[in-house]
């Protein structure tokens, strides 16, 4: 007997028929003799609808009441799934975050899980009952409902799996696993059987939408084996595991991209100590996250500084820099039409030439690299948006990731 946590996203529970389909998926795991805890999201689009309602109440919304409203979507789906399971003859009961309890800090709207009580849930699981838990919610120190922020249901599922010492946490979504690249763009992309936590974390942070970064971080920290599967297919998914579980590591496991990028260049900045702090300090105070940074000498005593920010923060970043009196520059150039493309793979740790292959492949296609950044298992470049699909396909082929022709 294994103990499994299953998590179903918004598209998986999008209507009553889909919830009934989820119940059948849960039953198939029960029929194998396993204990099952289920974490559910709100129906697709429901959270946005609820957030919209709170916005109509006024400009200044009480965060505690905001959490009461937006957490109700998951409460509905958890109750409906429990009913669907009961209709199939399976003992099931829904549990709200405060009933378990899932203790969080008191930061409403983006709370972090502190501790999960498991005694009652374990007793029910051992008795053959399915426990259905709404994702995205917990209870704060003041005994008020809290929510975990966008993607919080994935985090809820992994945290619950860790607390229950589950054998596996299955994340059901509308894709059937993790691919070497976005299959909508690279038709030769192939599904991975396994991927390491580190690779998944890099790919998630670089734009892959399969899993949220917080859930991958938690899985890695607590050693929870994750599996990404489709709610609409019986095919095996992709396991996210410790590096030790992958015997033969690929040099590159995937190509990721992020279109949520904008580039800022400060031309001819005074080259003296403290300049970087004067540039990036005010941006940090304005909650603008800076990613890739490159600096090069432009003329004697002057330097050009180029960096990227999220596209949605571009105008705010420009405003902050234009108002700054600490930074002296000749020109500020902004460009929202850029994309970050990255190659990811734990095999890079022990092999040279990965970056050179990337640079040469892009050069052969006439694609100019604007910024470069690296980590132990990734190389990222910034390129013009008009070339990103060509870049993805060329790199996918260059690293031998293309699926074999059937």
Residue pairs with C-beta under 8 A, 6 or more apart in sequence:
1 33
1 34
1 35
2 34
2 35
2 167
2 168
3 34
3 35
3 37
3 125
3 164
3 165
3 166
3 167
4 29
4 34
4 35
4 36
4 37
4 166
4 167
4 168
4 169
4 170
5 36
5 37
5 38
5 39
5 157
5 158
5 160
5 161
5 164
5 166
5 168
5 169
5 170
6 25
6 26
6 29
6 36
6 37
6 38
6 39
6 157
6 169
6 170
6 172
7 38
7 39
7 40
7 41
7 135
7 153
7 154
7 156
7 157
7 169
7 170
7 171
7 172
8 22
8 25
8 38
8 39
8 40
8 41
8 172
8 231
9 41
9 44
9 153
9 171
9 172
9 173
9 174
9 231
10 41
10 42
10 43
10 44
10 45
10 46
10 47
11 18
11 44
11 173
11 174
11 231
12 18
12 21
12 22
12 41
12 172
12 173
12 174
12 231
13 19
13 22
13 40
13 41
13 42
13 43
13 44
13 77
13 80
13 81
14 43
14 44
15 43
16 80
18 231
19 77
19 80
19 81
19 84
20 84
20 87
21 231
21 232
22 38
22 40
22 81
22 84
22 172
22 231
23 81
23 84
23 85
23 87
23 88
23 90
24 88
25 172
25 231
26 36
26 38
26 81
26 85
26 90
26 130
27 85
27 88
27 90
29 36
30 36
30 90
30 130
35 125
35 126
35 128
36 125
36 130
37 121
37 125
37 130
37 131
37 132
37 133
37 160
37 161
37 164
37 166
38 81
38 130
38 131
38 132
38 133
39 133
39 134
39 135
39 153
39 156
39 157
39 160
40 74
40 77
40 78
40 81
40 132
40 133
40 134
40 135
40 153
41 73
41 74
41 77
41 135
41 136
41 153
42 50
42 73
42 74
42 76
42 77
42 136
43 73
43 76
43 77
46 73
46 76
47 70
47 73
47 136
50 69
50 70
50 72
50 73
51 70
53 69
54 61
54 65
54 66
54 69
54 70
55 61
63 108
63 109
64 108
64 144
64 145
66 108
66 109
66 147
67 108
67 109
67 137
67 144
67 145
67 146
67 147
68 144
68 145
70 147
71 97
71 134
71 136
71 137
71 145
71 147
74 134
74 135
74 136
74 137
74 153
75 94
75 96
75 134
75 137
77 134
78 94
78 95
78 96
78 132
78 133
78 134
79 94
79 132
81 92
81 94
81 132
82 92
82 93
82 94
82 130
82 132
85 91
85 92
85 130
85 132
86 92
90 130
91 127
91 128
91 129
91 130
92 129
92 130
92 131
92 132
93 124
93 129
93 130
93 131
93 132
94 132
94 133
94 134
95 120
95 121
95 131
95 132
95 133
96 134
96 137
97 133
97 134
97 137
97 138
97 139
97 145
97 146
98 138
98 139
98 143
98 145
100 116
100 117
100 118
100 120
100 121
100 133
101 116
101 117
101 138
101 139
102 113
102 116
102 117
102 137
102 138
102 139
102 156
102 159
102 160
103 113
103 114
103 115
103 116
103 117
103 138
103 139
103 141
104 111
104 112
104 113
104 114
104 138
104 139
104 140
104 146
104 148
105 111
105 112
105 114
105 140
105 141
105 146
106 140
106 141
106 142
106 146
107 146
108 140
108 144
108 146
108 147
109 146
109 147
109 149
110 147
110 148
110 149
111 138
111 140
111 146
111 147
111 148
111 149
112 148
113 138
113 148
113 155
113 156
113 159
116 159
116 160
116 163
118 163
118 164
121 131
121 164
122 164
124 131
125 131
125 164
133 156
133 160
134 156
135 148
135 152
135 153
135 154
135 155
135 156
135 157
136 147
136 148
136 152
136 153
136 156
137 145
137 146
137 147
137 148
137 152
137 156
138 145
138 146
138 147
138 148
138 156
139 145
139 146
140 146
148 155
148 156
150 212
151 212
151 214
151 215
152 214
154 171
154 211
154 212
154 214
154 215
155 212
155 214
155 215
155 218
157 169
157 171
157 215
158 169
158 215
158 218
158 219
158 222
158 224
158 226
159 218
160 166
160 169
161 168
161 169
161 219
161 222
161 224
162 218
162 219
162 222
162 224
166 224
167 225
168 224
168 225
168 226
168 227
169 219
169 224
169 225
169 226
169 227
170 226
170 227
170 229
170 237
171 211
171 215
171 226
171 227
171 228
171 229
172 229
172 230
172 231
173 210
173 228
173 229
173 230
173 231
174 230
174 231
174 232
175 210
175 228
175 230
176 191
176 228
176 229
176 230
176 233
176 235
176 237
177 191
177 192
177 210
177 228
177 229
177 230
177 235
177 236
177 237
177 238
178 191
178 192
178 195
178 200
178 203
178 208
178 210
178 211
178 228
178 238
178 240
178 254
179 189
179 190
179 191
179 192
179 254
180 186
180 189
180 190
180 192
180 253
180 254
180 255
180 396
180 401
181 189
181 254
181 255
181 256
181 392
181 396
181 401
182 189
182 208
182 257
182 392
183 189
185 389
185 392
185 393
186 255
186 392
186 393
186 396
188 393
188 396
188 397
188 401
188 402
188 403
189 396
189 401
189 403
190 401
190 402
190 403
191 238
192 238
192 253
192 254
193 236
193 238
193 239
194 238
194 239
194 240
194 241
194 245
194 246
195 203
195 238
195 239
195 240
195 241
195 253
195 254
196 240
196 241
196 242
196 243
196 246
196 249
196 253
196 346
197 216
197 219
197 220
197 240
197 241
197 242
197 243
198 220
198 243
198 346
198 377
199 253
199 254
199 344
199 345
199 346
199 377
200 211
200 216
200 226
200 240
201 213
201 216
201 217
201 220
202 256
202 342
202 344
202 375
202 377
202 378
203 210
203 254
203 256
203 344
204 210
204 211
204 212
204 213
204 216
205 213
206 256
206 257
206 258
206 340
206 342
206 344
206 378
206 380
207 256
207 257
207 258
207 259
207 260
207 340
208 254
208 256
210 228
211 226
211 228
211 240
215 226
216 226
216 240
218 224
219 225
219 226
219 240
220 242
223 242
225 239
225 240
225 241
226 239
226 240
226 241
227 237
227 238
227 239
227 240
228 237
228 238
228 240
229 235
229 236
229 237
230 237
239 245
243 249
243 346
246 346
249 345
249 346
249 347
250 345
250 347
251 345
251 347
251 348
251 351
251 354
251 399
252 343
252 344
252 345
252 347
252 348
252 354
252 399
252 401
253 344
253 345
253 346
253 347
254 343
254 344
254 345
254 401
255 341
255 342
255 343
255 344
255 392
255 395
255 396
255 399
255 401
256 341
256 342
256 344
257 339
257 340
257 341
257 342
257 388
257 392
258 339
258 340
258 342
259 311
259 339
259 385
259 388
260 310
260 311
260 312
261 291
261 308
261 309
261 310
261 311
261 338
261 339
261 340
261 382
262 308
262 309
262 310
262 311
262 313
262 314
262 317
262 334
262 335
262 336
262 338
263 306
263 307
263 308
263 334
263 335
263 336
263 338
263 370
263 371
263 382
264 306
264 307
264 308
264 309
264 314
264 317
264 318
264 321
264 332
264 333
264 334
264 335
265 304
265 305
265 306
265 332
265 333
265 334
265 335
266 279
266 304
266 305
266 306
266 321
266 327
266 329
266 331
266 332
267 298
267 304
267 329
267 330
267 331
267 332
267 333
268 298
268 299
268 302
268 303
268 304
268 329
268 330
268 331
269 275
269 279
269 302
269 303
269 304
269 305
269 327
269 328
269 329
270 301
270 302
270 303
270 328
271 297
271 301
271 302
271 303
275 303
275 305
275 327
276 295
276 305
278 324
278 326
278 327
279 305
279 321
279 324
279 327
280 290
280 307
282 320
282 321
282 324
282 326
283 290
283 309
283 317
283 320
283 321
284 290
286 316
286 317
286 320
288 309
288 310
288 313
288 316
288 317
288 320
289 309
289 310
289 313
290 307
290 308
290 309
291 307
291 308
291 309
291 340
291 373
292 307
292 308
292 340
292 371
292 372
292 373
292 380
292 382
293 305
293 306
293 307
293 308
293 371
293 373
294 305
294 306
294 307
294 371
294 372
295 303
295 304
295 305
295 306
296 303
296 304
297 303
297 304
298 304
306 370
306 371
307 371
308 338
308 340
308 371
308 382
309 317
311 336
314 334
314 336
318 332
318 334
321 327
321 332
322 332
337 384
337 385
337 386
338 370
338 382
338 383
338 384
338 385
339 382
339 383
339 384
339 385
339 388
340 380
340 381
340 382
341 380
341 381
341 383
341 388
341 391
341 392
341 395
342 378
342 379
342 380
342 381
343 354
343 358
343 378
343 379
343 395
343 399
344 377
344 378
345 354
345 377
345 378
346 377
348 354
348 376
348 377
348 378
348 379
349 376
349 377
354 379
355 372
355 374
355 379
357 398
357 399
358 379
358 381
358 395
358 398
359 369
359 381
361 394
361 395
361 398
362 369
362 381
362 383
362 391
362 394
362 395
364 394
365 387
365 390
365 391
365 394
367 383
367 384
367 387
367 390
367 391
368 383
368 384
369 381
369 382
369 383
370 381
370 382
370 383
370 384
371 381
371 382
372 379
372 380
372 381
372 382
373 379
373 380
374 380
383 391
396 402
